[in-house]
Amino acid sequence: MRKAFVVVTTLLLIAFAVQFVFAAVGAFTKPAGDGAYALHSVNGMAVIPVLTLLTILFAALAKAPGRLIGLTTLPLGLVVVQALTAMLANGSTDAASASTPFGLTIAGLHAVNGIIAVHVVVGILRAARTLVDPAPAGATQVTVREAEPA
């Protein structure tokens, strides 16, 4: 199960990386119609949430430490924030359906939140790999004793 945890987390990281590519495809599509961000939307609203849930499930099945299982829930919260910021940014237009400064600011936060989510998933992947291979071969284990209370 620990290897499956690593595989699912790797797939989640790939899905997040591809999400940035899909955002760029939408941004640079000319003329930009309603479908310019279709791949970005499908990946962000279907693929990433499913992989996020699978990451949580496999972390629990791999008997990962509770703190790591808790960390795997963070991307799910960030995905919810992504959806909310996207809706708020898209809904923040003027009477002529043009972007407003507020909407553009929220869109910027949407991108920043995506970067944060990637960094969280990288941390989860590192921890998951450590579960599979806890110490490099030939490593010397060092025990550190705590000082006696005075």
N, C-alpha and C positions, 0 to 999 in steps of 0.2 A: 504493500500500500504506500510505502514511503516513496518508492520510485514513481508510482502513479501520481502522487502529490507533486513531485518535481515536474513530471510531464504536463500535468494540467496547469501548473503555475507558469511553465514555459509557454504554453499555448496562450495563456492570458496575457503574458508580456508581449508576445508576438501580435496578438489582437490589438493591444494598445498602440504598438508601434505602427501597425497598418492603419489604425484610426487617424494618425497624423497624416499619413499619405492620402487617405480618403478626404481629409479636410482640405489638403492642398489641391486635390483634384477638383473639389467643389469650388474652391476659391479662384482657380485659374481656368475654369470652364467658360468658354466664350461662345455664344451668348449664355449667360448664367440664367437658366430657367429654373422651374420648380424642382426638377430632378437633379440639379447639380450636386446636391449633397445627399443623394439617395444612398450611395454606398456607406457614407459616413453615418447616416441615420440608422440603417439596418445593422451595421456592425455595433454601433453604440447602444442601440435599444434592444438588440436580440443576442448577438454573439457574446459581447462582453459581460452582460448580466448573467447569462447562463454559465460562462466559464468562471465567473466570480463565485457563483453558488457552488459549482463543482469544486473549486479551490477550497472553500470552507468545508465542504463535505469530506474531501480527501484528507484535509488536515486533521479532521476529527478521526477518520478511519485509520490514519497513519499513527494515531496516538501521539500527536505532536504536543509539546507543552501547551498548557492553557493560554499562556501569553501569546504564543504564535497563532493559536486558533483565533484568539481575539484579534490579532493583527490582520488575519485573513478576512475579517468582517469589515475592516476599514475601507477597502476598495468598493464594497457594496454601497456604503454610505456616500463615497465620493461619486459613484455612478448616479445616485439619486440627485446629488448636488449638480452634476453635469446636466441631467435632464431639466432640472429646475432653472438653471442659468440659461440654457438654450431656449426654453420657453419664454423666459423673461426678456431675453435679448431680442428674440423674434417678435415679441409682443410690444416692444418699446419703440414704436414708430410714430411718426407724426401723421397728420391728416392725409398727406400725399403718399403714405406708405414708405417714406424715406427713413433711414436710420437716424436715431437721435444720439446725442452725446452720451446719455444715460445708457441706451441700448448698446452702444459700442463699448462702453466701459464694462458692462456685464458680459459682453462677448469676450472681452479680454480676460475677465475672470474665469470664463469657461475654459479658455486655453491654459491658464495658470493651474486651474484645478486638474486638468488633464495631465499636466507635467507632474504635479504632486502625486497623482494616482500611479503614474509610471514608476516614480521613485519608491513608493510603498510596495509595489509589486516586485521591484528589484530586490528590496529587503526581504520580502517573503521568499523569493526564489533562493536567495543566499542561505536563508535559514533552513529551507527545505533541503537544499543540497547538503547542508551540514548534518541533517538527520540521516541521510543516506550514507555519507562518508564522514564520520565525526572527526577524525584526526588523520592528517597525512601519514603515510607509511614512514616509519623511522622517527617519528616525532617523540620527544621525551616529554612525559607528563610531569608537570611541576605542581606540587601541592603547597599552597600558601596558607599559613596559619594566621588566624586573627590574634591580635595582641590581647593579652589578659586584661580584663578591666581592673583599674587601680583601686 
